[in-house]
């Protein structure tokens, strides 16, 4: 069958369109890889210049070899663990600043020890760098494995912003040093502007030109990508800077060698392969004592690397609108650093800029990632001597751009933070810039602790405060005893404590107790909702104990955790003076009520309550024992005897005239659960008399008891024979039920406060 022209055209256009789409996609992937390589190489050279500077300049090739080898092998390890997303590895810039301080400190110690051979010094410095990177790798793996990566975000934001701002200032200084090829850029600038030294013959015009160009490149590299939001803006700045420097050298007739000697280009790199044995081979020659002075710097490097890694992951998640498993990334980054530590590399991790370039240009295709890795591997195996054509101002400008970015973030933070938080951020920033990253971070940690103390101290340690009238024990007492307790209830205070107790909020508990100590007889401190306490909090509780001695009240500590109990015991608070430790709040309430009843003249365990008199007191009427005698049964129970058992038919009410009865619930496989305790003058089982059913608990005599009972049959007979007495009895039941409902509501209200 023949096809018409109209039918042939779409069929022919389809393959051409698909081929064109595939070609364009392939071109974007290659472009993504090329741009990513450009950015990575610039970072690589910049960090190598940063770490291996000054007396370590002769070891820069060894350092570059270590960085390249660690990157290539680390990338393979990273992607083997984190297989679900095409992400790029990179060196962590803020950590590189600390790594440079570590390298300089070790080099200085070696010089003092008389070790001056450049190769030996370089290898030992790489070992020290490897130790710090190894520490970062271990911490990364632990955080990822324990799913605790986000713990680093506990650092207060003003401290974090200030520290990173200070690191930004360090980047600015290092960028000017590298780009201008001067050891003291600020001094050089001051001397150039000082009228006393304003002699054209004494001014290094080349250094000033390099510094100016470095600053210009840095500002362009930071601001232009924010103004022109296109993936090609930053690479264009890099290429334009490269072209401008080389055109300038060509225009002045400066050769490559002369340009390198004058500081316009980085030092020449050795021809041929950069493959070298791992620095771990020099570990046996490394003196562990060299690590003692630098361990604070190593700790700072680890913390900075963790924080930066979290910030990078979170920002990339927002950019690519895809959730990344941050714990899995930390495990992969940790394994990468463990590999990199073998070579003496700087700390590595998830790369923000390079990952976004791969995704925004090439769509995050696997080919782009492999092309990037292939170029880096080729530089390591074949040689990286062409990198010597990279201008110093460009390497310094890259560091300047990072520094400006960190300072820009600090300025944004200062627009939204309150005044005192801005002051903290600026203090941390200044400490970091003037005294180094380690000192700055320590200042930040101290301020973070102070912030936590002040802020947390604003949260009251007392969640709620109740009186003994509002919260009663599980003992059901007769009306007389209940009335006496209600009257004296204000002499018992229950403080429910919360959170973590330390010197600030624990002192607030002491001040509250001191203010209420006048009428106090019993103070109960409930630790059920606390998570811990420190030694300074124990001082406050000791002061409460001394106050109790002076004012004559008891202090009962309840629901202490095992750890808190050990702390209290070790510090001698247990059993000291008027301080006692009890297991539960109910035990403490029972002890408090016993104390108050004894001081109020209440009857003891031998109290007797006659049923008929009890009803008469409740209703204000007159009825004698003889009236109810035909309808009542009397039982005498010895201690341990069962009055009624859970699951039996519920058909009778009991009134306890003497003794104590405990109400317990039987739970299969464990000891009975005590619900409440009743004393003389209380009613048990009144609901059963009204509605029947099955007993929901067991009543056991704790002491010798005398109980009187009325069952449903006797009540029915009373209604037939003595309607007036039955009405009197039913009114009594209504009051008993209403009283128990009121007690329950009061208890619920107290718990909900």
Secondary structure by P-SEA (a helix, b strand, c coil): ccccaaaaaaaaaaaaaaaaaaaaaaaaaaaaaaaaaaaaaaaaaaaaaaaaccccccaaaaaaaaaaaaaaaaaaaaaaaacccbbbbbccaaaaaaaaaaaaaaaaaaaaaccccaaaaaaaaaaaaaaaaaaaaaaaaaaaaaccccccccccaaaaaaaaaaaaaaaaaaaaaaaaccccaaaaaaaaaccccccccccaaaaaaaaaaaaaaaaaaccccccccccaaaaaaaaaaaaaaaaaaaaacccaaaaaaaccccccccccccccccccccccccccccccccaaaaaaaaaaaaaaaaaaaaaaaaaaccccaaaaaaaaaaaaaaaaaaaccccccccaaaaaaaaacccccaaaaaaaaaaaaaaaaacccccccccaaaaaaaaaaaaaaaaaaaaaaaacccaaaaaaaaaaaaaaaaccaaaaaaaaaaaaaaaaaaaaaaccccccccccccccccccccaaaaaaaaaacccbbbbbccccccaaaaaaaaaaaaaacccccbbbbbccccccccaaaaaaaaaaaaaaaaabbbbbbccccaaaaaaaaaacccccccbbbbccaaaaaaaaaaaaaaaaccccccbbbbaaaaaaaacccccccccccccbbbbbbccccccccccccccbbbbbcbbbbbbbbbbcccccccccccccccccccccccccccccbbbbbccccccccccaaaaaaaaaccaaaaaaaaaaaaaaaaaaaaaaaaaaaaaac
